[in-house]
Amino acid sequence: MELLRRYSNHHSLVTPLVRVLRRIEAGDQSGVSAVQSAPPSLRWLSGRLSAGDRERMTEQYLAGDTAPALAERYNISLKSVRRILREGRARKRA
């Protein structure tokens, strides 16, 4: 009910919500499809970068390339590069 209260000022949102709640109360499962969560970004990355690419990236980083340079080279975000390097346990030694 808290959800209804929050959306009560938005008729376009509350009407479909009320319909769904009524179907739930009635036990109606017709037309129900499985809800799929958004794929994790790592799965998305694996579609763009092969395991070999990720290994090469780690090797290049350990050989002296910077994370921003790798991000530009592989056309991915710096955050994704850092995630790949962390998963590959890549640490530059001092």
LUMGURO-989474 format. One record per residue (C-alpha): residue number from 0; residue in one letter; x, y, z. Coordinates in Angstrom, 3 decimals, padded with zeros to 6 digits, always signed. Layout:
BEGIN
{volo NUM; "a"; {X; Y; Z}}
...
//
This chain:
BEGIN
{volo 0; "m"; {+000.000; +000.000; +000.000}}
{volo 1; "e"; {+002.939; +002.322; +000.585}}
{volo 2; "l"; {+003.750; +001.943; -003.081}}
{volo 3; "l"; {+000.240; +003.026; -004.048}}
{volo 4; "r"; {+000.468; +006.057; -001.785}}
{volo 5; "r"; {+003.715; +007.169; -003.380}}
{volo 6; "y"; {+002.300; +006.875; -006.897}}
{volo 7; "s"; {-001.218; +008.079; -006.118}}
{volo 8; "n"; {-000.608; +011.427; -007.787}}
{volo 9; "h"; {+000.434; +009.762; -011.029}}
{volo 10; "h"; {-002.690; +008.290; -012.590}}
{volo 11; "s"; {-000.745; +006.872; -015.531}}
{volo 12; "l"; {+001.385; +004.893; -013.075}}
{volo 13; "v"; {-001.157; +003.883; -010.478}}
{volo 14; "t"; {-003.728; +002.359; -012.854}}
{volo 15; "p"; {-001.438; -000.405; -014.178}}
{volo 16; "l"; {-000.167; -000.996; -010.645}}
{volo 17; "v"; {-003.708; -001.465; -009.311}}
{volo 18; "r"; {-004.438; -003.936; -012.132}}
{volo 19; "v"; {-001.389; -005.978; -011.244}}
{volo 20; "l"; {-002.260; -005.953; -007.538}}
{volo 21; "r"; {-005.783; -007.182; -008.318}}
{volo 22; "r"; {-004.372; -009.988; -010.462}}
{volo 23; "i"; {-002.011; -010.968; -007.651}}
{volo 24; "e"; {-004.830; -011.019; -005.121}}
{volo 25; "a"; {-006.947; -013.158; -007.468}}
{volo 26; "g"; {-004.063; -015.556; -008.107}}
{volo 27; "d"; {-004.216; -014.844; -011.833}}
{volo 28; "q"; {-000.917; -015.775; -013.468}}
{volo 29; "s"; {-002.031; -015.642; -017.080}}
{volo 30; "g"; {+000.323; -013.748; -019.290}}
{volo 31; "v"; {+003.015; -013.757; -016.627}}
{volo 32; "s"; {+006.532; -013.832; -017.961}}
{volo 33; "a"; {+009.698; -014.300; -016.001}}
{volo 34; "v"; {+011.343; -011.150; -014.810}}
{volo 35; "q"; {+014.932; -010.946; -015.885}}
{volo 36; "s"; {+017.432; -008.829; -014.082}}
{volo 37; "a"; {+019.789; -006.624; -015.990}}
{volo 38; "p"; {+022.909; -008.501; -016.975}}
{volo 39; "p"; {+025.947; -007.713; -014.883}}
{volo 40; "s"; {+028.376; -005.411; -016.593}}
{volo 41; "l"; {+030.994; -008.146; -016.562}}
{volo 42; "r"; {+028.812; -010.260; -018.836}}
{volo 43; "w"; {+028.486; -007.248; -021.085}}
{volo 44; "l"; {+032.245; -006.855; -021.061}}
{volo 45; "s"; {+032.794; -010.511; -021.895}}
{volo 46; "g"; {+030.726; -009.946; -025.026}}
{volo 47; "r"; {+033.013; -007.103; -026.052}}
{volo 48; "l"; {+036.320; -008.460; -024.791}}
{volo 49; "s"; {+037.429; -012.049; -025.059}}
{volo 50; "a"; {+039.262; -013.781; -022.249}}
{volo 51; "g"; {+042.421; -013.360; -024.338}}
{volo 52; "d"; {+041.839; -009.606; -024.584}}
{volo 53; "r"; {+041.473; -009.405; -020.809}}
{volo 54; "e"; {+044.692; -011.392; -020.327}}
{volo 55; "r"; {+046.552; -009.169; -022.821}}
{volo 56; "m"; {+045.232; -006.101; -021.027}}
{volo 57; "t"; {+046.584; -007.409; -017.730}}
{volo 58; "e"; {+049.953; -008.215; -019.328}}
{volo 59; "q"; {+050.139; -004.762; -020.925}}
{volo 60; "y"; {+049.344; -003.136; -017.603}}
{volo 61; "l"; {+052.051; -005.124; -015.827}}
{volo 62; "a"; {+054.462; -004.207; -018.637}}
{volo 63; "g"; {+053.940; -000.522; -017.912}}
{volo 64; "d"; {+050.834; +000.691; -019.745}}
{volo 65; "t"; {+048.506; +002.902; -017.724}}
{volo 66; "a"; {+044.884; +002.076; -017.031}}
{volo 67; "p"; {+043.634; +005.196; -018.897}}
{volo 68; "a"; {+045.710; +004.193; -021.947}}
{volo 69; "l"; {+044.202; +000.697; -021.855}}
{volo 70; "a"; {+040.695; +002.130; -021.542}}
{volo 71; "e"; {+041.259; +004.187; -024.661}}
{volo 72; "r"; {+042.900; +001.333; -026.566}}
{volo 73; "y"; {+040.111; -001.149; -025.803}}
{volo 74; "n"; {+037.373; +001.489; -026.022}}
{volo 75; "i"; {+035.976; +000.768; -022.561}}
{volo 76; "s"; {+035.636; +002.844; -019.410}}
{volo 77; "l"; {+038.422; +003.296; -016.905}}
{volo 78; "k"; {+036.210; +001.646; -014.303}}
{volo 79; "s"; {+035.905; -001.457; -016.519}}
{volo 80; "v"; {+039.677; -001.586; -016.994}}
{volo 81; "r"; {+040.215; -001.397; -013.250}}
{volo 82; "r"; {+037.650; -004.156; -012.686}}
{volo 83; "i"; {+039.383; -006.413; -015.229}}
{volo 84; "l"; {+042.793; -005.705; -013.684}}
{volo 85; "r"; {+041.460; -006.386; -010.182}}
{volo 86; "e"; {+039.934; -009.707; -011.322}}
{volo 87; "g"; {+043.220; -010.597; -012.991}}
{volo 88; "r"; {+044.954; -009.708; -009.745}}
{volo 89; "a"; {+047.245; -007.316; -011.618}}
{volo 90; "r"; {+049.364; -005.269; -009.238}}
{volo 91; "k"; {+052.339; -003.229; -010.328}}
{volo 92; "r"; {+055.317; -003.702; -008.075}}
{volo 93; "a"; {+057.060; -000.671; -006.676}}
//
